[in-house]
Every structure is written in C-alpha cells, then in structure tokens.
Amino acid sequence: MKQRKLGANGPMVSAIGLGCMGMSISYGTPDDEESIATMHRALDLGCNLLVTSDAYGNGVNEELVAKAIKGRRREAIVCTKFGNLMGGGGVNGRPEYAVEACEKSLKRLGVEEIDIYGLHRVDPNVPIEETVGAMKRLQEQGKVRYLVLSEAGPETLRRAMTAATIDMVETEYSLWSRDAENGLIAACKELGVGYMAYAPLGRGFLSAKIKSLDALIEKDRRRQHPRYLPENVAKNVALLAPLERIAAERKATPSQVALAWVMAQGEFIVPIPGTKRRSYLEENLGAAEITLTAGEIATLSDTFTPAAVAGTRYPEAQLKGVLV
C-alpha cells in the first residue's frame, strides 16, 4: 500500500485510510463481525489509518475498533476525537473536558497512547487556544502523539497553531464538497498540516450507485441531507456522467476515480472513505494505483463545481458547526 506523510511533523500513513463511523451508526444496520473483518483486512493490505470518534454511538465505535486492533496494535494508527456531543448536546471544547474525554477514549480503545487525537467540532464558546493548550498537555504527558482539528476553518487553524503544533485537520472534501478550497487547503499546505478528507465519496453518492432515495433504507441518515432530497437528487445524478465515463475508460469504478481526484489535489491529503464491508474496502484501496491525467482532473473539477451541486452538504443546523 502506498503511503503519504500526514503533515510536516506527522506520521506516515496509508495513502487511503478507513473511516469507521458507519460501522456503528448512520448508514444501515451494524454488523460488528463484518466490520472487524474489514478492519483486519485493511491492516492486512497496509491500510493502517483507522478513524473513529467518541461521538460515534457514544463510544460504541471506539470499543469496536479496540476489538479489531487487539493483538495488532503496532499495525494500526488510530485517530479519535472528542467534543461533539450526541443527542443534541452541542459542542464541548473546555480544557477540563478534553482531559476527561481522553481518559475515557484511552480506556475504550484499550491503548496506552492514542496516535492521533483532537477536537471533533470547534466550540464557539471556548477560545481555540485554550482547547488546544489542553490537547498539547495530553501530548506532553504521553497520552496522545499527534493533534488534529476537525472542521476548523483556516483562521481557527492559524490561531490554534500559536498554542500547539496541529499535525492535521479532518474535514469533508470530495468532488461535490469543495468548500475547503476556500482557504483551508491552502492554509494546510502553507503551515505543513496534513489533511484527512472525510466523506470523499459524498457519503456514497460518488459511487454512482445511489441515484434515488429508493437506494436508501428508511433509517439511513442520508435521507436527512439536502443533497439527497428528491428535488436535488436528479440534478446531482446528472453530474455523474463524466465520472462514469472516465471510470469506464480506465476499467475502474466511479468510486476509485473520485478518490483518485481527491488524492490528486495534494500529497498531504489522505482520503478516509468509510465502509463496513471488505469488498468496498478493497475497491476503495485500489484507487491508490490510479493516477489521473491533467485533462481528467480538469473535466471532473469543471463538472462538480460548487454552483452545480444541488443542496448543502449538511442540514442547516449542522452547517453552523463546520469550517469555523
């Protein structure tokens, strides 16, 4: 598996990581046995970056990751996060809460040190310097190795960097979610910060397999996302034609081409598509072997412009907490 350095001071990780959230919540019915098998297969193939959060099922997903890495700890680079409280609890970036949350994550993961630890959402009521200061102290105590901020905007990142070395950010980025191009990606490149791109397949849409709501079960969280609403789905499906054409020409899948596009945006960018199935994992990892031409990259970029995509990437209430 090809590797990339995740930030100037960060770790070497697989060029494509594995997002673990959907193994426990949001997308369909959990299948712990298959999910653990998927994480084991990832490690077998050299995909060493496993990304979770204490918010995913209120710790359930961390406990699942713990089962998968037991006996294989040295093979995995585990990233987890705190501060995004589920059940309408808002955000908590208080320094004392960072300490409390870290202790709980260490216990659930069954590790002595968390490889990558950070803030899941920026708390508007706590100066970022204070939150990051607490994270740095955890680092100095040997409880975490590298620091990450999720959905932090460029100015927040710059402020945070005055209090500690932020090794990477984690923010949504894909062909149809490109608002990180409005300053954040440039800031990461300038500051030597790595970039973990979550939802790089548009929550499955860029696989070109979801062309109507009929493809989603009733409890699937994507039904609440504006881009999947009936009035927007048809408009977004129309954008898929060039992606499908390029995939067919390359004898690849649309998912693989979409991931290759993300990786082409910078060597410091590592997509972390989520799946709980080995078959999709293997398909996604195959994207690391695809190098798109400049013409293909331009075609895709010019097709999936922010103006062309119908609907916002999150429901309105959730948009208030991203890229702040």
N, C-alpha and C positions, 0 to 999 in steps of 0.2 A: 504494500500500500504506500503510495506517495505521501510525503509529509510536508508540512508547512510550519514555519515558526510563527507562533501566535503572539506577535508583538516583539519589539526590540529586545525586551528583557524577559519574554515569556517562554513557555515550553515548546518543544517540537511536538506536534500532534499530527494525526492523520489528516490528509487534505480534505476529507469529509468526515464529520462527526456524526453522532447519533443522538437525536433529541428523544427523551424518554417520557415526556408528559403524556402523550396519547396512549401509553401503555396502561395508564391508571384512570384517566379522566377524559372527558370531552368528546372522544371520537369512538362511538360504538361500545361494545361490551368488552371489558377487560378479559384478558386471557394470560394469567401470570405464567403458566408453563411455557407458552409460545414466546412470551416477552423475554423471559430469562434465556430461552434458547436463542432468541435473536441477539441478545447482548453477548452471549457466549460466541455466537457466530461472528459478531463484529470483532471481538477480540481475536478470534482465530484468523481473521482476514487482515489484522493490523489496524482496524478502526478502533483507536484507543480512547477517543474523547466521548465520554458519556455525560449528557447534560440533564440535570434534574433541578428541583426546587422544593423547599419545604411547603410551598403552596399547592403543589400537585397532589390533591387528595389529602391535604393536611398531614403531610409526612408519609403517606402510604407509598408514594413513588420512590422516595429515598429508601424506604425499607425494602422495596423490590430490587432496587439497584444493589443494595447490600447483599442480597441473596445471590445476585449474579456475579459479584466480584469476590465473594468469599473463596479463598484459595487461589485467587488470580489477581490479587491487589496490585502487584507490581506491573501488570499489563495494562492497567486502566488509569486514565487521567479523568478524575471525577470533578465535575463542576456542579455546585449547588448554590442556591440563593435564598435570601430572606427578605422580609419586609412587605411582601404583597399578601395582605391578609384576606383570606377567602370568606365567603358568606357575607359580603358587604362590609367587611371590617376595615376597609380602606388601606392605607399605607403606614408603615411604622419604620422610620429611619432613625429613631432615637439611639444614641450610643449604647445605653444600657441594654436595649433590646437586641442590638447586634450581638452582644456577648451572650445573652440568654439563648437566642436563636442558634448561634453557632454551637453551643454546648449540646443542644438537642439534636442538631444535624449530625454532629460527630457520633453521638450515641446511635441514632437511627441507621447511619451508614456503616457503623461498626469499624470506624477507622480512627487512627490517632491524629491524622492530619488530613485536611481537605485540600485537594490540589488547587482548585480554583473556587474562590468564594466571593460573593458580592451581593449588592443591593438589587433586588428584583424590580422595584419601581422607585423612582425618586420621591422622597417625602417633601412636599412643598412647605411644610411647617418646621422643618429642621434644616439648618444650613448644611449643604453637602459636605463642607469641610469637617463638620462635627461627626457626621456619619462615617466618612472615610477615615477620619482620625481613629475611630474605634476599630475599624477594619484593619488599619495599619498595626494597631496594638495586638490584635489577634495574630497577625503575621509575625510580629516580633516575638510573640510567645510560642511560636512554632505550631499553632493550631491550623493555620492556612498558609499556602505557599504563594499563590498569585491572586490578584484582586480584579474583580470585574464589576462593571455597572451595566444594568440592563435598561434600555430605553432612556438613556440620558442624552440630552442634546449637546451640541458642540460647546456651548458656553459653560454648561454644567460640568462637562468633562474637563475643560480647561481649569475651572475653579478647583475641581477635585484633585487635579494633578499638582496643585500647590500644597496639598496636605499629605499626599502619598503617591506612589507610583501605581497608576492604574494600568494594568497589563493588557486589558482587553475590554471591549464593550460587546454587549449582546443585544442586537436589535433586529427587528424584522427587515428582511431585504430579499427581493425577488424581482422577476420581470414586471410583476404587477403591483409591487410595493416598493417604490423608489424614492420615498421622501428622505431617506438617509443621504441621498445625493445632494441635499440642500445644506451642505456644510459639515455633516458628521463624518462622512468617509474621508473628506479632505483633512479634517482635523486629526483623525486617527493616523493617517499617513504622515502628516507633519510631526505628530507627537510620538510616533513609534508605538502606537497602540494597535493591538490585534483586533480583529472584527469577527465575531461569531454571528453568522446570518441565520436567524431562526425563521421558520416557515418559508424556506427558499423555494418551495413548490406551491406557494399560495394556498397552503392548507389543502393540498391535493388537487387544486384546480388545474395546475400546470402539467399534471399527468395526462390531461385531455380525456380523462375517464368520467369526469363529473360534468355532465352537460345539461342537467336539470336537477331539480330538488328530489326527483324520484330516486336518485342515486344515494340519497342520504336517509338513514333511519330517523324516526321521529325524535329520538333523544339526542341526535347529533347536534353539537353546539354550533356548527357552521350554519344551521338554519337561522340563527340569530344575527349572522353577519350580513351587512348590507350588500356585499358583492354577490351573495348567494340568493338574494331576494328575487322572486320571479321577474320583476321588472328590470333587473340588472343582469341576470344570468345569460339571457340570449345575446345581449350586447357584448358581454365578455367572451362568450363562446366564439363569437365572430373573430376575435383576435387570435385564436389558436391556429388558424390555417398555416401561417408561415412556420410556426414552431413544429407542427406536424409534418410539414413538407421537408424541413431540414432534417428532422429525425428519420424520416423515410429514406432520404438520400444517403444518410450515414448508416443506415441499418441499426439505428439506435432507437430509444424510446423518447417521447417528449420530455419525460422527467429527467432523463440523462442530459438532454440538450439544455434544459432550463438550469440545471445545476452547473453545467459547464459554463453557461453565460455568467452566473454569479462568480465562479472562480476566476473567470477572465477579467473581472473588474479590479483585481489586485492580488498579489501573492500573500498579503497579510489577511486576506478574507478566507474564512473557513465556513462553508455552509453546514448546518446541523439539521438535516431533514429528520423528521420523526416518523417512526414506524414501529409496530409491534410484530411484524411478520418477517421471517428470514428471506422470503422471496423478494420483497420490496427492498430490504436492506441490500441484498446482493445487486439488485438492479441499480439502486442509488450509487453504490460504491463504484460501479462501472463507469460512472461519469468522470471519475478522476483520470481516465485514459483518453478522454476526448478533448482535443484542442480545436476550438472553433476558429474559422478564418475571420479576418477583419470584416469581410463582407457579410458573413453570417451574423456576427455580433451586431453590426450596424442595422441589419434587417430586423433583428429581434428588438433592438433598442428603439428603433423608429416605429415599430408596431405597438409595443407596450408602453406608450407614453403615459404619464400620469393623467393627462387630459382625456385619453382614450378609454381608460378603465372606468367602468360604471360602479359607483358606490365607494364608500370609505373602507379602510382595512379593518376597522373595529366599529362596533356600535358607538354612538355619540358619547355616552357616559364614559366608556373606556378610553376614548381618544384623548381625554383630558390628562391622562397619566403617561402618555408616550412622547418621547423626544422632548423632555422638559429640562 
